């Protein structure tokens, strides 16, 4: 069991490094998905207050992360790794 969890964590960390080296910009929607899955996989459910309407980027990130609420860290890590692979990372 422990080997499986650490293997997933390694893949997750490798994917996080690979995403920074993508040759093409995946676009804002995909970036928000990546952000949300990364945060859910590393920190769990979103916490804190939603940023105000003047912080549109912070608000978009918060909303994307909030959509993953309830997803397990392992599931979020797996989805993150799969998404990065689909982008060529």
PDB file of N, CA, C and O in Angstrom, chain B, residues numbered from 101:
ATOM      1  N   UNK B 101       0.843  -1.198   0.000  1.00  0.00           N
ATOM      2  CA  UNK B 101       0.000   0.000   0.000  1.00  0.00           C
ATOM      3  C   UNK B 101       0.878   1.246   0.000  1.00  0.00           C
ATOM      4  O   UNK B 101       0.633   2.171  -0.775  1.00  0.00           O
ATOM      5  N   UNK B 102       1.877   1.285   0.841  1.00  0.00           N
ATOM      6  CA  UNK B 102       2.751   2.459   0.942  1.00  0.00           C
ATOM      7  C   UNK B 102       3.493   2.707  -0.369  1.00  0.00           C
ATOM      8  O   UNK B 102       3.668   3.860  -0.762  1.00  0.00           O
ATOM      9  N   UNK B 103       3.928   1.660  -1.044  1.00  0.00           N
ATOM     10  CA  UNK B 103       4.645   1.814  -2.308  1.00  0.00           C
ATOM     11  C   UNK B 103       3.738   2.446  -3.364  1.00  0.00           C
ATOM     12  O   UNK B 103       4.188   3.277  -4.153  1.00  0.00           O
ATOM     13  N   UNK B 104       2.470   2.056  -3.379  1.00  0.00           N
ATOM     14  CA  UNK B 104       1.530   2.613  -4.344  1.00  0.00           C
ATOM     15  C   UNK B 104       1.315   4.110  -4.114  1.00  0.00           C
ATOM     16  O   UNK B 104       1.273   4.894  -5.062  1.00  0.00           O
ATOM     17  N   UNK B 105       1.183   4.488  -2.862  1.00  0.00           N
ATOM     18  CA  UNK B 105       0.960   5.897  -2.535  1.00  0.00           C
ATOM     19  C   UNK B 105       2.191   6.727  -2.892  1.00  0.00           C
ATOM     20  O   UNK B 105       2.057   7.797  -3.487  1.00  0.00           O
ATOM     21  N   UNK B 106       3.377   6.256  -2.544  1.00  0.00           N
ATOM     22  CA  UNK B 106       4.577   7.026  -2.848  1.00  0.00           C
ATOM     23  C   UNK B 106       4.843   7.059  -4.350  1.00  0.00           C
ATOM     24  O   UNK B 106       5.393   8.037  -4.856  1.00  0.00           O
ATOM     25  N   UNK B 107       4.458   5.996  -5.074  1.00  0.00           N
ATOM     26  CA  UNK B 107       4.599   5.969  -6.527  1.00  0.00           C
ATOM     27  C   UNK B 107       3.698   7.042  -7.153  1.00  0.00           C
ATOM     28  O   UNK B 107       4.124   7.760  -8.058  1.00  0.00           O
ATOM     29  N   UNK B 108       2.470   7.149  -6.676  1.00  0.00           N
ATOM     30  CA  UNK B 108       1.547   8.161  -7.163  1.00  0.00           C
ATOM     31  C   UNK B 108       2.076   9.559  -6.849  1.00  0.00           C
ATOM     32  O   UNK B 108       2.010  10.460  -7.686  1.00  0.00           O
ATOM     33  N   UNK B 109       2.597   9.730  -5.649  1.00  0.00           N
ATOM     34  CA  UNK B 109       3.145  11.036  -5.257  1.00  0.00           C
ATOM     35  C   UNK B 109       4.324  11.411  -6.160  1.00  0.00           C
ATOM     36  O   UNK B 109       4.460  12.570  -6.550  1.00  0.00           O
ATOM     37  N   UNK B 110       5.170  10.441  -6.491  1.00  0.00           N
ATOM     38  CA  UNK B 110       6.306  10.710  -7.379  1.00  0.00           C
ATOM     39  C   UNK B 110       5.815  11.108  -8.765  1.00  0.00           C
ATOM     40  O   UNK B 110       6.325  12.061  -9.352  1.00  0.00           O
ATOM     41  N   UNK B 111       4.825  10.383  -9.293  1.00  0.00           N
ATOM     42  CA  UNK B 111       4.255  10.716 -10.600  1.00  0.00           C
ATOM     43  C   UNK B 111       3.653  12.125 -10.577  1.00  0.00           C
ATOM     44  O   UNK B 111       3.787  12.889 -11.533  1.00  0.00           O
ATOM     45  N   UNK B 112       2.990  12.449  -9.464  1.00  0.00           N
ATOM     46  CA  UNK B 112       2.375  13.766  -9.275  1.00  0.00           C
ATOM     47  C   UNK B 112       3.452  14.857  -9.300  1.00  0.00           C
ATOM     48  O   UNK B 112       3.295  15.874  -9.976  1.00  0.00           O
ATOM     49  N   UNK B 113       4.527  14.643  -8.572  1.00  0.00           N
ATOM     50  CA  UNK B 113       5.626  15.619  -8.532  1.00  0.00           C
ATOM     51  C   UNK B 113       6.307  15.738  -9.899  1.00  0.00           C
ATOM     52  O   UNK B 113       6.666  16.835 -10.326  1.00  0.00           O
ATOM     53  N   UNK B 114       6.479  14.610 -10.575  1.00  0.00           N
ATOM     54  CA  UNK B 114       7.070  14.626 -11.918  1.00  0.00           C
ATOM     55  C   UNK B 114       6.172  15.395 -12.895  1.00  0.00           C
ATOM     56  O   UNK B 114       6.659  16.155 -13.732  1.00  0.00           O
ATOM     57  N   UNK B 115       4.863  15.190 -12.776  1.00  0.00           N
ATOM     58  CA  UNK B 115       3.916  15.891 -13.650  1.00  0.00           C
ATOM     59  C   UNK B 115       3.943  17.394 -13.372  1.00  0.00           C
ATOM     60  O   UNK B 115       3.840  18.202 -14.296  1.00  0.00           O
ATOM     61  N   UNK B 116       4.081  17.768 -12.096  1.00  0.00           N
ATOM     62  CA  UNK B 116       4.144  19.190 -11.738  1.00  0.00           C
ATOM     63  C   UNK B 116       5.381  19.844 -12.347  1.00  0.00           C
ATOM     64  O   UNK B 116       5.338  21.008 -12.744  1.00  0.00           O
ATOM     65  N   UNK B 117       6.475  19.103 -12.419  1.00  0.00           N
ATOM     66  CA  UNK B 117       7.698  19.626 -13.045  1.00  0.00           C
ATOM     67  C   UNK B 117       7.525  19.672 -14.566  1.00  0.00           C
ATOM     68  O   UNK B 117       7.963  20.624 -15.213  1.00  0.00           O
ATOM     69  N   UNK B 118       6.895  18.656 -15.130  1.00  0.00           N
ATOM     70  CA  UNK B 118       6.717  18.561 -16.580  1.00  0.00           C
ATOM     71  C   UNK B 118       5.793  19.657 -17.111  1.00  0.00           C
ATOM     72  O   UNK B 118       5.981  20.146 -18.225  1.00  0.00           O
ATOM     73  N   UNK B 119       4.812  20.035 -16.324  1.00  0.00           N
ATOM     74  CA  UNK B 119       3.836  21.035 -16.792  1.00  0.00           C
ATOM     75  C   UNK B 119       4.519  22.384 -17.043  1.00  0.00           C
ATOM     76  O   UNK B 119       4.067  23.160 -17.885  1.00  0.00           O
ATOM     77  N   UNK B 120       5.575  22.655 -16.336  1.00  0.00           N
ATOM     78  CA  UNK B 120       6.315  23.909 -16.514  1.00  0.00           C
ATOM     79  C   UNK B 120       7.114  23.920 -17.812  1.00  0.00           C
ATOM     80  O   UNK B 120       7.551  24.976 -18.270  1.00  0.00           O
ATOM     81  N   UNK B 121       7.303  22.736 -18.403  1.00  0.00           N
ATOM     82  CA  UNK B 121       8.115  22.619 -19.614  1.00  0.00           C
ATOM     83  C   UNK B 121       7.274  22.377 -20.867  1.00  0.00           C
ATOM     84  O   UNK B 121       7.817  22.067 -21.927  1.00  0.00           O
ATOM     85  N   UNK B 122       5.962  22.514 -20.751  1.00  0.00           N
ATOM     86  CA  UNK B 122       5.101  22.300 -21.914  1.00  0.00           C
ATOM     87  C   UNK B 122       5.498  23.260 -23.031  1.00  0.00           C
ATOM     88  O   UNK B 122       5.774  24.435 -22.789  1.00  0.00           O
ATOM     89  N   UNK B 123       5.520  22.746 -24.243  1.00  0.00           N
ATOM     90  CA  UNK B 123       5.922  23.552 -25.391  1.00  0.00           C
ATOM     91  C   UNK B 123       4.826  24.532 -25.807  1.00  0.00           C
ATOM     92  O   UNK B 123       5.121  25.623 -26.295  1.00  0.00           O
ATOM     93  N   UNK B 124       3.574  24.149 -25.615  1.00  0.00           N
ATOM     94  CA  UNK B 124       2.460  25.002 -25.999  1.00  0.00           C
ATOM     95  C   UNK B 124       1.646  25.401 -24.776  1.00  0.00           C
ATOM     96  O   UNK B 124       1.481  24.623 -23.837  1.00  0.00           O
ATOM     97  N   UNK B 125       1.144  26.625 -24.808  1.00  0.00           N
ATOM     98  CA  UNK B 125       0.263  27.120 -23.755  1.00  0.00           C
ATOM     99  C   UNK B 125      -1.068  26.380 -23.867  1.00  0.00           C
ATOM    100  O   UNK B 125      -1.716  26.446 -24.912  1.00  0.00           O
ATOM    101  N   UNK B 126      -1.492  25.674 -22.810  1.00  0.00           N
ATOM    102  CA  UNK B 126      -2.731  24.899 -22.900  1.00  0.00           C
ATOM    103  C   UNK B 126      -4.006  25.746 -22.829  1.00  0.00           C
ATOM    104  O   UNK B 126      -5.102  25.219 -23.017  1.00  0.00           O
ATOM    105  N   UNK B 127      -3.882  27.026 -22.566  1.00  0.00           N
ATOM    106  CA  UNK B 127      -5.060  27.893 -22.460  1.00  0.00           C
ATOM    107  C   UNK B 127      -5.533  28.034 -21.023  1.00  0.00           C
ATOM    108  O   UNK B 127      -5.217  27.210 -20.166  1.00  0.00           O
ATOM    109  N   UNK B 128      -6.288  29.081 -20.776  1.00  0.00           N
ATOM    110  CA  UNK B 128      -6.706  29.401 -19.409  1.00  0.00           C
ATOM    111  C   UNK B 128      -7.588  28.346 -18.761  1.00  0.00           C
ATOM    112  O   UNK B 128      -7.432  28.062 -17.574  1.00  0.00           O
ATOM    113  N   UNK B 129      -8.520  27.752 -19.523  1.00  0.00           N
ATOM    114  CA  UNK B 129      -9.414  26.747 -18.936  1.00  0.00           C
ATOM    115  C   UNK B 129      -8.628  25.539 -18.432  1.00  0.00           C
ATOM    116  O   UNK B 129      -8.886  25.031 -17.341  1.00  0.00           O
ATOM    117  N   UNK B 130      -7.669  25.088 -19.233  1.00  0.00           N
ATOM    118  CA  UNK B 130      -6.856  23.936 -18.837  1.00  0.00           C
ATOM    119  C   UNK B 130      -5.933  24.324 -17.679  1.00  0.00           C
ATOM    120  O   UNK B 130      -5.714  23.529 -16.765  1.00  0.00           O
ATOM    121  N   UNK B 131      -5.401  25.529 -17.718  1.00  0.00           N
ATOM    122  CA  UNK B 131      -4.544  25.986 -16.610  1.00  0.00           C
ATOM    123  C   UNK B 131      -5.331  26.002 -15.302  1.00  0.00           C
ATOM    124  O   UNK B 131      -4.799  25.630 -14.256  1.00  0.00           O
ATOM    125  N   UNK B 132      -6.583  26.427 -15.350  1.00  0.00           N
ATOM    126  CA  UNK B 132      -7.412  26.425 -14.138  1.00  0.00           C
ATOM    127  C   UNK B 132      -7.672  25.001 -13.662  1.00  0.00           C
ATOM    128  O   UNK B 132      -7.680  24.739 -12.459  1.00  0.00           O
ATOM    129  N   UNK B 133      -7.884  24.075 -14.605  1.00  0.00           N
ATOM    130  CA  UNK B 133      -8.060  22.662 -14.241  1.00  0.00           C
ATOM    131  C   UNK B 133      -6.801  22.134 -13.569  1.00  0.00           C
ATOM    132  O   UNK B 133      -6.867  21.475 -12.532  1.00  0.00           O
ATOM    133  N   UNK B 134      -5.657  22.429 -14.169  1.00  0.00           N
ATOM    134  CA  UNK B 134      -4.380  21.990 -13.603  1.00  0.00           C
ATOM    135  C   UNK B 134      -4.191  22.557 -12.196  1.00  0.00           C
ATOM    136  O   UNK B 134      -3.799  21.844 -11.273  1.00  0.00           O
ATOM    137  N   UNK B 135      -4.473  23.841 -12.052  1.00  0.00           N
ATOM    138  CA  UNK B 135      -4.342  24.501 -10.748  1.00  0.00           C
ATOM    139  C   UNK B 135      -5.228  23.818  -9.704  1.00  0.00           C
ATOM    140  O   UNK B 135      -4.781  23.488  -8.606  1.00  0.00           O
ATOM    141  N   UNK B 136      -6.488  23.618 -10.073  1.00  0.00           N
ATOM    142  CA  UNK B 136      -7.446  23.032  -9.134  1.00  0.00           C
ATOM    143  C   UNK B 136      -7.042  21.623  -8.723  1.00  0.00           C
ATOM    144  O   UNK B 136      -7.074  21.285  -7.540  1.00  0.00           O
ATOM    145  N   UNK B 137      -6.665  20.808  -9.690  1.00  0.00           N
ATOM    146  CA  UNK B 137      -6.271  19.428  -9.377  1.00  0.00           C
ATOM    147  C   UNK B 137      -4.985  19.396  -8.564  1.00  0.00           C
ATOM    148  O   UNK B 137      -4.839  18.567  -7.665  1.00  0.00           O
ATOM    149  N   UNK B 138      -4.047  20.300  -8.874  1.00  0.00           N
ATOM    150  CA  UNK B 138      -2.805  20.353  -8.110  1.00  0.00           C
ATOM    151  C   UNK B 138      -3.089  20.733  -6.660  1.00  0.00           C
ATOM    152  O   UNK B 138      -2.581  20.097  -5.737  1.00  0.00           O
ATOM    153  N   UNK B 139      -3.894  21.764  -6.464  1.00  0.00           N
ATOM    154  CA  UNK B 139      -4.211  22.217  -5.102  1.00  0.00           C
ATOM    155  C   UNK B 139      -4.981  21.137  -4.333  1.00  0.00           C
ATOM    156  O   UNK B 139      -4.712  20.894  -3.157  1.00  0.00           O
ATOM    157  N   UNK B 140      -5.940  20.493  -5.009  1.00  0.00           N
ATOM    158  CA  UNK B 140      -6.720  19.442  -4.352  1.00  0.00           C
ATOM    159  C   UNK B 140      -5.818  18.265  -3.993  1.00  0.00           C
ATOM    160  O   UNK B 140      -5.951  17.679  -2.918  1.00  0.00           O
ATOM    161  N   UNK B 141      -4.900  17.922  -4.895  1.00  0.00           N
ATOM    162  CA  UNK B 141      -3.999  16.800  -4.655  1.00  0.00           C
ATOM    163  C   UNK B 141      -2.966  17.077  -3.581  1.00  0.00           C
ATOM    164  O   UNK B 141      -2.529  16.160  -2.885  1.00  0.00           O
ATOM    165  N   UNK B 142      -2.575  18.325  -3.441  1.00  0.00           N
ATOM    166  CA  UNK B 142      -1.537  18.639  -2.458  1.00  0.00           C
ATOM    167  C   UNK B 142      -2.093  19.164  -1.133  1.00  0.00           C
ATOM    168  O   UNK B 142      -1.482  18.956  -0.084  1.00  0.00           O
ATOM    169  N   UNK B 143      -3.246  19.845  -1.168  1.00  0.00           N
ATOM    170  CA  UNK B 143      -3.769  20.458   0.056  1.00  0.00           C
ATOM    171  C   UNK B 143      -5.140  19.952   0.493  1.00  0.00           C
ATOM    172  O   UNK B 143      -5.503  20.075   1.663  1.00  0.00           O
ATOM    173  N   UNK B 144      -5.895  19.389  -0.432  1.00  0.00           N
ATOM    174  CA  UNK B 144      -7.252  18.953  -0.091  1.00  0.00           C
ATOM    175  C   UNK B 144      -8.261  20.030  -0.461  1.00  0.00           C
ATOM    176  O   UNK B 144      -7.994  20.870  -1.320  1.00  0.00           O
ATOM    177  N   UNK B 145      -9.417  20.003   0.188  1.00  0.00           N
ATOM    178  CA  UNK B 145     -10.501  20.925  -0.145  1.00  0.00           C
ATOM    179  C   UNK B 145     -10.106  22.388   0.034  1.00  0.00           C
ATOM    180  O   UNK B 145      -9.303  22.740   0.898  1.00  0.00           O
ATOM    181  N   UNK B 146     -10.697  23.225  -0.813  1.00  0.00           N
ATOM    182  CA  UNK B 146     -10.456  24.661  -0.776  1.00  0.00           C
ATOM    183  C   UNK B 146     -10.829  25.210   0.600  1.00  0.00           C
ATOM    184  O   UNK B 146     -11.779  24.749   1.233  1.00  0.00           O
ATOM    185  N   UNK B 147     -10.065  26.197   1.045  1.00  0.00           N
ATOM    186  CA  UNK B 147     -10.318  26.820   2.341  1.00  0.00           C
ATOM    187  C   UNK B 147     -10.226  28.326   2.182  1.00  0.00           C
ATOM    188  O   UNK B 147      -9.680  28.821   1.196  1.00  0.00           O
ATOM    189  N   UNK B 148     -10.748  29.040   3.134  1.00  0.00           N
ATOM    190  CA  UNK B 148     -10.671  30.496   3.101  1.00  0.00           C
ATOM    191  C   UNK B 148     -11.834  31.107   2.349  1.00  0.00           C
ATOM    192  O   UNK B 148     -12.711  30.417   1.829  1.00  0.00           O
ATOM    193  N   UNK B 149     -11.807  32.429   2.313  1.00  0.00           N
ATOM    194  CA  UNK B 149     -12.881  33.169   1.658  1.00  0.00           C
ATOM    195  C   UNK B 149     -12.607  33.320   0.171  1.00  0.00           C
ATOM    196  O   UNK B 149     -11.456  33.390  -0.262  1.00  0.00           O
ATOM    197  N   UNK B 150     -13.674  33.369  -0.595  1.00  0.00           N
ATOM    198  CA  UNK B 150     -13.579  33.603  -2.037  1.00  0.00           C
ATOM    199  C   UNK B 150     -13.116  35.052  -2.244  1.00  0.00           C
ATOM    200  O   UNK B 150     -13.669  35.969  -1.636  1.00  0.00           O
ATOM    201  N   UNK B 151     -12.108  35.264  -3.097  1.00  0.00           N
ATOM    202  CA  UNK B 151     -11.641  36.634  -3.348  1.00  0.00           C
ATOM    203  C   UNK B 151     -12.760  37.512  -3.905  1.00  0.00           C
ATOM    204  O   UNK B 151     -13.701  37.020  -4.528  1.00  0.00           O
ATOM    205  N   UNK B 152     -12.643  38.799  -3.674  1.00  0.00           N
ATOM    206  CA  UNK B 152     -13.649  39.755  -4.146  1.00  0.00           C
ATOM    207  C   UNK B 152     -13.639  39.906  -5.650  1.00  0.00           C
ATOM    208  O   UNK B 152     -12.745  39.402  -6.331  1.00  0.00           O
ATOM    209  N   UNK B 153     -14.645  40.608  -6.170  1.00  0.00           N
ATOM    210  CA  UNK B 153     -14.804  40.725  -7.626  1.00  0.00           C
ATOM    211  C   UNK B 153     -13.683  41.509  -8.291  1.00  0.00           C
ATOM    212  O   UNK B 153     -13.533  41.430  -9.510  1.00  0.00           O
ATOM    213  N   UNK B 154     -12.895  42.258  -7.541  1.00  0.00           N
ATOM    214  CA  UNK B 154     -11.778  42.997  -8.143  1.00  0.00           C
ATOM    215  C   UNK B 154     -10.577  42.098  -8.410  1.00  0.00           C
ATOM    216  O   UNK B 154      -9.690  42.463  -9.182  1.00  0.00           O
ATOM    217  N   UNK B 155     -10.542  40.931  -7.780  1.00  0.00           N
ATOM    218  CA  UNK B 155      -9.449  39.968  -7.989  1.00  0.00           C
ATOM    219  C   UNK B 155      -9.977  38.844  -8.879  1.00  0.00           C
ATOM    220  O   UNK B 155     -10.284  37.752  -8.401  1.00  0.00           O
ATOM    221  N   UNK B 156     -10.078  39.128 -10.180  1.00  0.00           N
ATOM    222  CA  UNK B 156     -10.696  38.157 -11.095  1.00  0.00           C
ATOM    223  C   UNK B 156      -9.882  36.874 -11.223  1.00  0.00           C
ATOM    224  O   UNK B 156     -10.453  35.788 -11.316  1.00  0.00           O
ATOM    225  N   UNK B 157      -8.560  36.986 -11.229  1.00  0.00           N
ATOM    226  CA  UNK B 157      -7.721  35.783 -11.353  1.00  0.00           C
ATOM    227  C   UNK B 157      -7.835  34.930 -10.098  1.00  0.00           C
ATOM    228  O   UNK B 157      -8.031  33.718 -10.185  1.00  0.00           O
ATOM    229  N   UNK B 158      -7.715  35.550  -8.940  1.00  0.00           N
ATOM    230  CA  UNK B 158      -7.852  34.824  -7.676  1.00  0.00           C
ATOM    231  C   UNK B 158      -9.215  34.171  -7.547  1.00  0.00           C
ATOM    232  O   UNK B 158      -9.344  33.054  -7.046  1.00  0.00           O
ATOM    233  N   UNK B 159     -10.215  34.881  -8.002  1.00  0.00           N
ATOM    234  CA  UNK B 159     -11.588  34.366  -7.943  1.00  0.00           C
ATOM    235  C   UNK B 159     -11.749  33.153  -8.866  1.00  0.00           C
ATOM    236  O   UNK B 159     -12.364  32.159  -8.479  1.00  0.00           O
ATOM    237  N   UNK B 160     -11.204  33.230 -10.074  1.00  0.00           N
ATOM    238  CA  UNK B 160     -11.286  32.113 -11.022  1.00  0.00           C
ATOM    239  C   UNK B 160     -10.562  30.889 -10.464  1.00  0.00           C
ATOM    240  O   UNK B 160     -11.057  29.768 -10.577  1.00  0.00           O
ATOM    241  N   UNK B 161      -9.390  31.104  -9.863  1.00  0.00           N
ATOM    242  CA  UNK B 161      -8.640  29.988  -9.266  1.00  0.00           C
ATOM    243  C   UNK B 161      -9.431  29.363  -8.117  1.00  0.00           C
ATOM    244  O   UNK B 161      -9.543  28.141  -8.017  1.00  0.00           O
ATOM    245  N   UNK B 162      -9.976  30.218  -7.257  1.00  0.00           N
ATOM    246  CA  UNK B 162     -10.756  29.733  -6.113  1.00  0.00           C
ATOM    247  C   UNK B 162     -11.944  28.901  -6.600  1.00  0.00           C
ATOM    248  O   UNK B 162     -12.199  27.811  -6.089  1.00  0.00           O
ATOM    249  N   UNK B 163     -12.671  29.430  -7.601  1.00  0.00           N
ATOM    250  CA  UNK B 163     -13.855  28.733  -8.120  1.00  0.00           C
ATOM    251  C   UNK B 163     -13.483  27.390  -8.743  1.00  0.00           C
ATOM    252  O   UNK B 163     -14.189  26.399  -8.556  1.00  0.00           O
ATOM    253  N   UNK B 164     -12.370  27.356  -9.487  1.00  0.00           N
ATOM    254  CA  UNK B 164     -11.926  26.102 -10.103  1.00  0.00           C
ATOM    255  C   UNK B 164     -11.589  25.073  -9.029  1.00  0.00           C
ATOM    256  O   UNK B 164     -11.963  23.906  -9.139  1.00  0.00           O
ATOM    257  N   UNK B 165     -10.880  25.512  -7.991  1.00  0.00           N
ATOM    258  CA  UNK B 165     -10.502  24.615  -6.904  1.00  0.00           C
ATOM    259  C   UNK B 165     -11.752  24.140  -6.160  1.00  0.00           C
ATOM    260  O   UNK B 165     -11.845  22.971  -5.784  1.00  0.00           O
ATOM    261  N   UNK B 166     -12.701  25.034  -5.950  1.00  0.00           N
ATOM    262  CA  UNK B 166     -13.922  24.681  -5.219  1.00  0.00           C
ATOM    263  C   UNK B 166     -14.704  23.574  -5.939  1.00  0.00           C
ATOM    264  O   UNK B 166     -15.402  22.794  -5.292  1.00  0.00           O
ATOM    265  N   UNK B 167     -14.594  23.499  -7.271  1.00  0.00           N
ATOM    266  CA  UNK B 167     -15.295  22.460  -8.033  1.00  0.00           C
ATOM    267  C   UNK B 167     -14.762  21.059  -7.740  1.00  0.00           C
ATOM    268  O   UNK B 167     -15.441  20.070  -8.016  1.00  0.00           O
ATOM    269  N   UNK B 168     -13.554  20.964  -7.184  1.00  0.00           N
ATOM    270  CA  UNK B 168     -12.977  19.654  -6.871  1.00  0.00           C
ATOM    271  C   UNK B 168     -13.254  19.236  -5.430  1.00  0.00           C
ATOM    272  O   UNK B 168     -12.788  18.185  -4.990  1.00  0.00           O
ATOM    273  N   UNK B 169     -14.001  20.045  -4.698  1.00  0.00           N
ATOM    274  CA  UNK B 169     -14.281  19.772  -3.292  1.00  0.00           C
ATOM    275  C   UNK B 169     -14.847  18.369  -3.112  1.00  0.00           C
ATOM    276  O   UNK B 169     -15.757  17.961  -3.833  1.00  0.00           O
ATOM    277  N   UNK B 170     -14.306  17.640  -2.151  1.00  0.00           N
ATOM    278  CA  UNK B 170     -14.763  16.289  -1.855  1.00  0.00           C
ATOM    279  C   UNK B 170     -13.972  15.209  -2.575  1.00  0.00           C
ATOM    280  O   UNK B 170     -14.061  14.032  -2.225  1.00  0.00           O
ATOM    281  N   UNK B 171     -13.196  15.604  -3.583  1.00  0.00           N
ATOM    282  CA  UNK B 171     -12.367  14.641  -4.309  1.00  0.00           C
ATOM    283  C   UNK B 171     -11.182  14.270  -3.404  1.00  0.00           C
ATOM    284  O   UNK B 171     -10.592  15.138  -2.761  1.00  0.00           O
ATOM    285  N   UNK B 172     -10.843  12.986  -3.360  1.00  0.00           N
ATOM    286  CA  UNK B 172      -9.711  12.577  -2.526  1.00  0.00           C
ATOM    287  C   UNK B 172      -8.409  13.111  -3.121  1.00  0.00           C
ATOM    288  O   UNK B 172      -8.325  13.380  -4.320  1.00  0.00           O
ATOM    289  N   UNK B 173      -7.409  13.259  -2.277  1.00  0.00           N
ATOM    290  CA  UNK B 173      -6.104  13.722  -2.748  1.00  0.00           C
ATOM    291  C   UNK B 173      -5.550  12.764  -3.796  1.00  0.00           C
ATOM    292  O   UNK B 173      -5.007  13.200  -4.812  1.00  0.00           O
ATOM    293  N   UNK B 174      -5.684  11.459  -3.555  1.00  0.00           N
ATOM    294  CA  UNK B 174      -5.178  10.458  -4.505  1.00  0.00           C
ATOM    295  C   UNK B 174      -5.857  10.585  -5.863  1.00  0.00           C
ATOM    296  O   UNK B 174      -5.195  10.534  -6.900  1.00  0.00           O
ATOM    297  N   UNK B 175      -7.175  10.749  -5.856  1.00  0.00           N
ATOM    298  CA  UNK B 175      -7.908  10.882  -7.114  1.00  0.00           C
ATOM    299  C   UNK B 175      -7.481  12.153  -7.849  1.00  0.00           C
ATOM    300  O   UNK B 175      -7.300  12.137  -9.067  1.00  0.00           O
ATOM    301  N   UNK B 176      -7.321  13.250  -7.114  1.00  0.00           N
ATOM    302  CA  UNK B 176      -6.899  14.514  -7.728  1.00  0.00           C
ATOM    303  C   UNK B 176      -5.496  14.382  -8.312  1.00  0.00           C
ATOM    304  O   UNK B 176      -5.228  14.888  -9.401  1.00  0.00           O
ATOM    305  N   UNK B 177      -4.600  13.706  -7.596  1.00  0.00           N
ATOM    306  CA  UNK B 177      -3.239  13.516  -8.098  1.00  0.00           C
ATOM    307  C   UNK B 177      -3.263  12.706  -9.395  1.00  0.00           C
ATOM    308  O   UNK B 177      -2.568  13.038 -10.356  1.00  0.00           O
ATOM    309  N   UNK B 178      -4.071  11.641  -9.413  1.00  0.00           N
ATOM    310  CA  UNK B 178      -4.154  10.790 -10.607  1.00  0.00           C
ATOM    311  C   UNK B 178      -4.706  11.583 -11.791  1.00  0.00           C
ATOM    312  O   UNK B 178      -4.172  11.497 -12.897  1.00  0.00           O
ATOM    313  N   UNK B 179      -5.765  12.348 -11.568  1.00  0.00           N
ATOM    314  CA  UNK B 179      -6.351  13.151 -12.639  1.00  0.00           C
ATOM    315  C   UNK B 179      -5.368  14.212 -13.129  1.00  0.00           C
ATOM    316  O   UNK B 179      -5.316  14.506 -14.323  1.00  0.00           O
ATOM    317  N   UNK B 180      -4.596  14.781 -12.219  1.00  0.00           N
ATOM    318  CA  UNK B 180      -3.587  15.775 -12.583  1.00  0.00           C
ATOM    319  C   UNK B 180      -2.526  15.137 -13.487  1.00  0.00           C
ATOM    320  O   UNK B 180      -2.178  15.684 -14.533  1.00  0.00           O
ATOM    321  N   UNK B 181      -2.022  13.983 -13.070  1.00  0.00           N
ATOM    322  CA  UNK B 181      -1.001  13.263 -13.851  1.00  0.00           C
ATOM    323  C   UNK B 181      -1.551  12.926 -15.243  1.00  0.00           C
ATOM    324  O   UNK B 181      -0.862  13.113 -16.246  1.00  0.00           O
ATOM    325  N   UNK B 182      -2.781  12.433 -15.302  1.00  0.00           N
ATOM    326  CA  UNK B 182      -3.397  12.074 -16.586  1.00  0.00           C
ATOM    327  C   UNK B 182      -3.571  13.300 -17.479  1.00  0.00           C
ATOM    328  O   UNK B 182      -3.349  13.222 -18.687  1.00  0.00           O
ATOM    329  N   UNK B 183      -3.968  14.427 -16.894  1.00  0.00           N
ATOM    330  CA  UNK B 183      -4.160  15.653 -17.676  1.00  0.00           C
ATOM    331  C   UNK B 183      -2.824  16.155 -18.232  1.00  0.00           C
ATOM    332  O   UNK B 183      -2.741  16.550 -19.395  1.00  0.00           O
ATOM    333  N   UNK B 184      -1.790  16.138 -17.404  1.00  0.00           N
ATOM    334  CA  UNK B 184      -0.470  16.580 -17.861  1.00  0.00           C
ATOM    335  C   UNK B 184       0.026  15.678 -18.992  1.00  0.00           C
ATOM    336  O   UNK B 184       0.578  16.162 -19.981  1.00  0.00           O
ATOM    337  N   UNK B 185      -0.173  14.362 -18.842  1.00  0.00           N
ATOM    338  CA  UNK B 185       0.227  13.429 -19.903  1.00  0.00           C
ATOM    339  C   UNK B 185      -0.519  13.739 -21.200  1.00  0.00           C
ATOM    340  O   UNK B 185       0.074  13.694 -22.278  1.00  0.00           O
ATOM    341  N   UNK B 186      -1.803  14.050 -21.108  1.00  0.00           N
ATOM    342  CA  UNK B 186      -2.598  14.336 -22.305  1.00  0.00           C
ATOM    343  C   UNK B 186      -2.125  15.607 -23.007  1.00  0.00           C
ATOM    344  O   UNK B 186      -2.382  15.797 -24.195  1.00  0.00           O
ATOM    345  N   UNK B 187      -1.438  16.471 -22.275  1.00  0.00           N
ATOM    346  CA  UNK B 187      -0.907  17.721 -22.843  1.00  0.00           C
ATOM    347  C   UNK B 187       0.495  17.540 -23.403  1.00  0.00           C
ATOM    348  O   UNK B 187       1.082  18.474 -23.950  1.00  0.00           O
ATOM    349  N   UNK B 188       1.030  16.323 -23.260  1.00  0.00           N
ATOM    350  CA  UNK B 188       2.363  16.043 -23.773  1.00  0.00           C
ATOM    351  C   UNK B 188       3.465  16.243 -22.748  1.00  0.00           C
ATOM    352  O   UNK B 188       4.644  16.307 -23.095  1.00  0.00           O
ATOM    353  N   UNK B 189       3.073  16.340 -21.481  1.00  0.00           N
ATOM    354  CA  UNK B 189       4.068  16.558 -20.419  1.00  0.00           C
ATOM    355  C   UNK B 189       4.530  15.298 -19.772  1.00  0.00           C
ATOM    356  O   UNK B 189       5.363  15.338 -18.867  1.00  0.00           O
TER     357      UNK B 189
END
